[in-house]
Amino acid sequence: MLSREAYDCYVAAFNAKDYDAVADFYVDPPLMTFFGVEIRSRQALKDFYAFLHEHVNESARVLNFAASETLTAIDAIIRVEGIKPLTREALDARGLHGFFP
């Protein structure tokens, strides 16, 4: 079961853009799918966030946390702030067809 302290370490690593530490919190290999993106390796996870965070500042702040043996639920504020232009061509080159500039 994931503790609040462990999740706080994950959020701190995410906010610090420490992608190795972030990846440590996922099973190996990870499997994530969203907006047409499929992440199936530790390196793909790190590459996705490294690319995304070249263009946006993203941070998380946890408001509430609940965990059991079968479920972890997080209530958080996620802030995404554009810092560099992101073109359709750059997204398509990365296979991020479900994202919009």
Sine and cosine of phi, psi and omega as CSV:
sin_phi,cos_phi,sin_psi,cos_psi,sin_omega,cos_omega
0.00,0.00,0.68,-0.73,0.01,-1.00
-0.99,0.16,0.80,-0.60,0.02,-1.00
-1.00,0.04,0.30,-0.95,0.06,-1.00
-0.88,0.48,-0.64,0.77,0.00,-1.00
-0.89,0.46,-0.68,0.73,0.03,-1.00
-0.91,0.42,-0.66,0.75,0.01,-1.00
-0.91,0.41,-0.60,0.80,0.07,-1.00
-0.88,0.48,-0.58,0.81,0.08,-1.00
-0.91,0.42,-0.65,0.76,0.06,-1.00
-0.87,0.49,-0.75,0.66,-0.02,-1.00
-0.89,0.46,-0.66,0.75,0.04,-1.00
-0.88,0.47,-0.68,0.74,0.04,-1.00
-0.91,0.43,-0.67,0.74,0.02,-1.00
-0.88,0.48,-0.75,0.66,-0.02,-1.00
-0.91,0.42,-0.47,0.88,0.03,-1.00
-1.00,0.05,-0.04,1.00,-0.03,-1.00
0.87,0.50,0.59,0.81,0.07,-1.00
-1.00,-0.01,0.99,0.12,-0.16,-0.99
-0.92,0.40,-0.50,0.87,0.08,-1.00
-0.90,0.44,-0.72,0.70,0.01,-1.00
-0.92,0.40,-0.63,0.78,0.05,-1.00
-0.87,0.49,-0.74,0.67,-0.04,-1.00
-0.88,0.47,-0.47,0.88,0.03,-1.00
-0.88,0.47,-0.37,0.93,-0.03,-1.00
-1.00,0.09,-0.12,0.99,-0.01,-1.00
-0.98,-0.20,0.43,-0.90,0.14,-0.99
-0.91,0.42,0.37,-0.93,0.00,-1.00
-0.87,-0.50,0.91,-0.41,0.10,1.00
-1.00,0.06,0.50,-0.87,0.06,-1.00
-0.96,0.29,0.35,-0.94,0.16,-0.99
-0.66,-0.75,0.95,-0.31,0.02,-1.00
-0.76,-0.65,0.70,-0.72,0.10,-0.99
-0.73,-0.69,0.74,-0.67,0.03,-1.00
-0.26,-0.97,0.64,-0.77,0.03,-1.00
0.74,0.67,0.61,0.79,0.00,-1.00
0.99,0.15,-0.01,1.00,0.03,-1.00
-1.00,-0.03,0.68,-0.73,0.10,-0.99
-0.80,-0.59,0.87,-0.50,0.00,-1.00
-0.94,-0.33,0.86,-0.51,-0.09,-1.00
-0.81,-0.59,0.17,0.98,0.04,-1.00
-0.50,-0.87,0.34,-0.94,0.05,-1.00
-0.86,0.52,-0.69,0.73,-0.02,-1.00
-0.91,0.42,-0.63,0.77,0.03,-1.00
-0.89,0.46,-0.62,0.78,0.05,-1.00
-0.88,0.47,-0.74,0.67,0.00,-1.00
-0.90,0.43,-0.67,0.74,0.00,-1.00
-0.90,0.44,-0.67,0.75,0.00,-1.00
-0.87,0.50,-0.78,0.62,-0.04,-1.00
-0.93,0.36,-0.58,0.82,0.04,-1.00
-0.88,0.47,-0.70,0.71,0.03,-1.00
-0.90,0.43,-0.77,0.64,-0.03,-1.00
-0.84,0.54,-0.70,0.72,-0.08,-1.00
-0.98,0.20,-0.05,1.00,0.23,-0.97
-0.95,0.31,-0.38,0.92,-0.12,-0.99
-0.93,-0.38,-0.36,0.93,-0.01,-1.00
-0.67,-0.74,0.52,-0.86,0.26,-0.97
-1.00,-0.02,0.83,-0.55,0.00,-1.00
-0.82,-0.58,0.74,-0.67,0.02,-1.00
-0.63,-0.78,0.41,-0.91,0.01,-1.00
-0.82,-0.58,0.61,-0.79,0.10,-0.99
-0.72,-0.69,0.88,-0.47,-0.06,-1.00
-0.99,0.15,0.79,-0.62,0.07,-1.00
-0.99,-0.10,-0.71,0.71,-0.02,-1.00
-0.62,-0.78,0.52,-0.86,-0.05,-1.00
-0.64,-0.77,0.72,-0.70,0.09,-1.00
-0.62,-0.78,0.66,-0.75,-0.02,-1.00
-0.59,-0.81,0.55,-0.84,0.13,-0.99
-0.69,-0.73,-0.11,-0.99,0.02,-1.00
-0.91,0.41,-0.38,0.92,-0.10,-1.00
-0.88,-0.47,-0.08,1.00,-0.10,-0.99
-0.43,-0.90,0.63,-0.77,0.18,-0.98
-0.83,-0.56,0.77,-0.63,0.00,-1.00
-0.85,-0.53,0.72,-0.70,-0.04,-1.00
-0.81,-0.58,0.73,-0.68,0.17,-0.99
-0.94,-0.34,0.91,-0.41,-0.12,-0.99
-0.60,-0.80,0.37,-0.93,0.17,-0.99
-0.98,-0.22,0.85,-0.52,0.05,-1.00
-0.95,-0.32,0.84,-0.54,0.00,-1.00
-0.95,-0.32,0.79,-0.61,0.03,-1.00
-0.82,-0.57,0.87,-0.50,-0.07,-1.00
-0.80,-0.59,0.86,-0.52,0.03,-1.00
-0.91,0.41,0.70,-0.71,0.01,-1.00
-0.80,-0.60,-0.23,0.97,-0.05,-1.00
-0.49,-0.87,0.67,-0.74,0.00,-1.00
-0.83,0.56,0.59,-0.80,0.00,-1.00
-0.77,-0.63,0.88,-0.47,-0.09,-1.00
-1.00,-0.09,0.34,-0.94,0.10,-1.00
-0.84,0.54,-0.64,0.77,-0.02,-1.00
-0.90,0.44,-0.67,0.75,0.01,-1.00
-0.91,0.41,-0.65,0.76,0.04,-1.00
-0.90,0.43,-0.73,0.69,-0.01,-1.00
-0.89,0.46,-0.60,0.80,0.01,-1.00
-0.89,0.46,-0.44,0.90,0.03,-1.00
-0.99,-0.11,0.05,1.00,-0.02,-1.00
0.97,0.25,0.32,0.95,-0.04,-1.00
-1.00,-0.09,0.85,0.53,-0.10,-1.00
-0.93,0.36,-0.37,0.93,0.01,-1.00
-1.00,0.06,-0.05,1.00,0.05,-1.00
-1.00,-0.10,0.44,-0.90,-0.01,-1.00
-0.80,-0.60,0.69,-0.72,0.00,-1.00
-0.94,0.35,0.00,0.00,0.00,0.00
